Amino acid sequence: MPLSFFTKSRKAMLARCRDDYATKMRLKYAPYYHAMEAQTGTNVRLDGRDMIMLSSNDYLGLSFHPKVIEAGRAAMLRWGTSTTGARTSNGSRACHVELEERLAAFLGREACHIHSAGYLSCLASVAAFAQKGDVILADKNIHSCLWDGIRLSMATVERFSHNSPADLREVLGAVNPDAAKMLVIEGVYSMEGHIARLPELTEIAEAHGCFTVLDDAHGFGVLGRQGRGTADHFGLSDKVDLVCGSMSKSLASTGGFIASSRDVIDYLRTNSKQTIFSAAISPGQAACAQASLELMQQEPQHHERLWANTRKYRALLKSLGLDTWESETPAVPIVLGSKERVYLFWKALLEKGVFTVMSIAPAVPAGKDLIRTAVSAMHTDEQFERIADALSYAVKRL
Ligand SMILES: Cc1ncc(COP(=O)(O)O)c(C=O)c1O
């Protein structure tokens, strides 16, 4: 390869970044990567101003629970700050095994494996098991980590309309019946707040012999008995082959998990590159997740408060005539339909001290540009009054 080729490609890549940056600066359009200067629960400080956080995934509000903080501190004192290696080599600790056993038991599964990010767990849940020649049936609105897993697996992908059993049935009708098949869905869709139509979807999957993967990052802690998730909510745990999720939401930590049968988890541990070659989650984070898991079972008030807050918040949005895409869960979008409207609304809320997150196409389907908001058990009645004022102001600004 001539040297000029490398020079040219390096220049092209640098130019791509420079042009992108120049466009953002011209449009003064940089609403992401805000670094909070301080935080206590749902109160955050940004640019010297106190704000209410209305977009975190701390559904149960455990990230400031004294028992969770203490568990993290104790684990760091005992194990140090990092594992500095993969589970396969030097990174495995007793605290990992303990958390995996507790998660497996909670979810009624034989085994579990944890990773240092939910993204890794969910990606590996697909990439480790599907391969070239297989067919993956994927809901059109699944998270980016699942799409990456699909791409890495090299399997053929067939998309079906979001949460539509009828379309899944139709798509499956045209698939080679002899191919190995995998159904990939989420329990609760993070942008839409929709709950998967699991009874119908799993019935179809069973009829076609699909291996079913459920990403329950937003269902875990929110739905089901004590927060056991979407499959438990429907009493259909035995119809789902593998549940994956994140520990950065209800479990108030970071990391991810995959729970399934012993064989499946063993296969993952010996075949998945993301599992074999990435450093183990830090002991502090594993301990925080485990403490949260215990609290989910010992202190039902967080779950109850989450749902009481969710009902109150949804009623508020309804009274303002806002479109919530029929969200059924604490993840509540405010659909505004264009990026200009989203930006205006987001800025108005920010002006009034409420922090939210914009999500615009292609992160969401075209025409569904939205503000993503999420309710936490930690939101207080007084905060809801301020949120109501801010929303009324933003509606007027529109
Ligand atoms: C549905 C879904 N799956 C997986 C992930 C990845 O989890 P994490 O952020 O813990 O890496 C997310 C994160 O937002 C998610 O929403």
The ligand as an SDF file (V2000), in Angstrom:
LIG
                    3D

 16 16  0  0  0  0  0  0  0  0999 V2000
  -32.4560   -1.0680   26.5240 C   0  0  0  0  0  0  0  0  0  0  0  0
  -31.0430   -0.8500   26.9420 C   0  0  0  0  0  0  0  0  0  0  0  0
  -30.1850   -1.8710   26.8850 N   0  0  0  0  0  0  0  0  0  0  0  0
  -28.9050   -1.7130   27.2570 C   0  0  0  0  0  0  0  0  0  0  0  0
  -28.4080   -0.5070   27.6970 C   0  0  0  0  0  0  0  0  0  0  0  0
  -26.9590   -0.3730   28.0580 C   0  0  0  0  0  0  0  0  0  0  0  0
  -26.7810   -0.2700   29.4210 O   0  0  0  0  0  0  0  0  0  0  0  0
  -25.5690    0.5430   30.0720 P   0  0  0  0  0  0  0  0  0  0  0  0
  -25.8610    1.9920   29.8990 O   0  0  0  0  0  0  0  0  0  0  0  0
  -25.5790    0.1110   31.4820 O   0  0  0  0  0  0  0  0  0  0  0  0
  -24.3290    0.1690   29.3520 O   0  0  0  0  0  0  0  0  0  0  0  0
  -29.2730    0.5660   27.7820 C   0  0  0  0  0  0  0  0  0  0  0  0
  -28.7730    1.8670   28.2560 C   0  0  0  0  0  0  0  0  0  0  0  0
  -29.3310    2.8930   28.1710 O   0  0  0  0  0  0  0  0  0  0  0  0
  -30.6260    0.4020   27.3980 C   0  0  0  0  0  0  0  0  0  0  0  0
  -31.4830    1.4330   27.4510 O   0  0  0  0  0  0  0  0  0  0  0  0
  1  2  1  0
  2  3  1  0
  2 15  2  0
  3  4  2  0
  4  5  1  0
  5  6  1  0
  5 12  2  0
  6  7  1  0
  7  8  1  0
  8  9  2  0
  8 10  1  0
  8 11  1  0
 12 13  1  0
 12 15  1  0
 13 14  2  0
 15 16  1  0
M  END
$$$$
